[in-house]
Amino acid sequence: MAKGLLLFLFAGAALAQHEFTVYELLAPETHKFAIVYDVMSSTEGAAFYLNPIRKGSKASDEHVIDLATGKELKFEIVNGEALKVYFAQPIPKQGVARFRIYKTYEDPASYSAQSDRIVFDRPLGVRRNVIVLPAGYELIGASVPCIISTQPDGRVRISMLNDRDDPLPVKITGRKLP
């Protein structure tokens, strides 16, 4: 029994390792950030996946792509609380569905501007995360260890790993360059 449980826990951890989210901070006055979320589901027989919409966030611009085929997947918003993604076919035994969710959130509580500063303050539950600052901003504070790099277009890219079993409280502060 313990051996089976260990295998289940390992498989779950392996799947979580494949989840990846990019938060691209848009113009600060909009309080919007574009999200790209790569996720994998392995629940045998599952025909859909529910991706919760965070309370306080207004979602827009959603679309979903099957990463195996590159084709768009059908989805719907359920009660304004979740994005329900329909798989092309139910997940077979020992199979997986890999897909990418695109959406934009408007959330003044998570992303705001104060004078020449921007603040992104949000708990992140996914294991691997990237936050991209808007063009013309530099990083001046991070509440968690992170790797800082510059994208080809010059924007600051902040990468971090959530090695916890609960959401990682992340606060990123940026400053507009002169």
SVG drawing of the C-alpha trace seen along z (x, -y; Angstrom):
<svg xmlns="http://www.w3.org/2000/svg" viewBox="-23 -61 43 63">
<polyline fill="none" stroke="black" stroke-width="0.4" points="0.0,0.0 2.7,-2.5 4.6,-1.7 1.4,-2.5 0.9,-5.7 4.5,-6.7 4.1,-6.1 1.0,-8.3 2.7,-11.1 5.7,-10.9 3.5,-11.0 1.6,-14.0 4.8,-15.8 6.1,-15.0 3.0,-16.5 3.3,-19.6 6.8,-20.1 5.4,-20.6 3.1,-23.5 4.5,-26.9 3.0,-30.4 4.2,-33.6 2.7,-36.9 3.3,-39.7 2.5,-43.0 0.7,-45.4 0.4,-49.2 0.3,-49.9 -2.8,-52.1 -4.9,-49.3 -4.1,-46.9 -4.0,-44.2 -1.5,-41.3 -1.5,-38.7 -1.2,-35.1 0.2,-32.1 -0.3,-28.9 1.1,-25.6 -0.6,-22.7 -0.9,-18.9 -3.7,-16.7 -3.5,-12.9 -6.9,-12.0 -7.9,-8.9 -11.2,-9.4 -11.3,-13.1 -13.0,-15.0 -12.3,-18.5 -10.2,-20.6 -11.3,-23.4 -9.0,-26.4 -10.3,-28.6 -10.6,-32.4 -9.1,-34.1 -11.6,-36.0 -11.2,-39.7 -9.8,-39.1 -11.7,-40.0 -10.7,-37.6 -10.7,-38.4 -9.0,-37.4 -9.1,-33.7 -8.1,-31.0 -6.7,-27.5 -4.3,-25.5 -3.7,-21.7 0.2,-21.5 0.3,-18.1 -1.6,-19.3 -1.4,-23.1 -5.2,-23.2 -7.6,-25.5 -9.5,-23.7 -13.2,-24.5 -13.8,-26.2 -16.4,-28.0 -16.6,-30.2 -18.5,-28.5 -20.4,-30.9 -17.7,-33.5 -15.6,-31.4 -13.7,-28.9 -12.5,-28.3 -13.7,-24.9 -11.4,-23.4 -12.8,-20.6 -10.2,-18.0 -10.3,-16.7 -10.9,-13.3 -11.0,-11.8 -7.6,-11.2 -6.7,-7.5 -5.2,-5.2 -1.6,-6.3 -2.1,-9.3 -1.9,-13.0 -3.4,-16.1 -1.0,-19.0 -2.4,-22.4 -1.8,-26.2 -4.3,-28.6 -4.0,-32.3 -6.0,-34.9 -5.7,-38.5 -6.6,-39.4 -7.6,-42.9 -6.9,-42.9 -6.1,-46.2 -5.5,-44.4 -2.7,-42.3 -1.2,-44.9 -1.1,-48.6 0.9,-51.8 2.0,-54.2 3.8,-57.3 6.8,-56.0 6.5,-52.5 4.6,-49.4 3.7,-46.6 2.7,-43.0 1.6,-41.3 0.0,-37.9 0.4,-34.4 1.5,-32.0 0.5,-28.3 2.2,-27.0 5.7,-25.5 7.5,-27.6 6.7,-31.2 7.9,-34.2 6.9,-37.8 7.8,-40.2 7.8,-43.9 6.4,-46.5 8.9,-48.2 10.7,-51.0 10.7,-49.6 13.5,-48.2 13.2,-45.8 13.8,-47.3 12.4,-44.7 11.4,-41.0 10.0,-39.2 11.4,-35.8 14.6,-34.5 14.5,-34.9 16.6,-34.9 16.7,-38.2 17.3,-38.4 16.5,-40.7 14.2,-39.6 15.3,-40.3 13.0,-43.4 14.7,-44.8 12.0,-44.1 13.0,-42.7 12.2,-39.0 11.9,-37.6 11.9,-33.8 11.1,-32.0 10.4,-28.6 7.8,-27.7 9.3,-24.8 6.5,-24.9 3.3,-22.8 1.2,-26.0 1.0,-29.3 4.2,-31.4 3.5,-35.0 5.2,-37.1 5.7,-40.8 7.6,-42.4 8.3,-46.1 9.4,-48.0 10.4,-51.6 9.9,-53.5 13.3,-54.4 14.0,-58.1"/>
</svg>
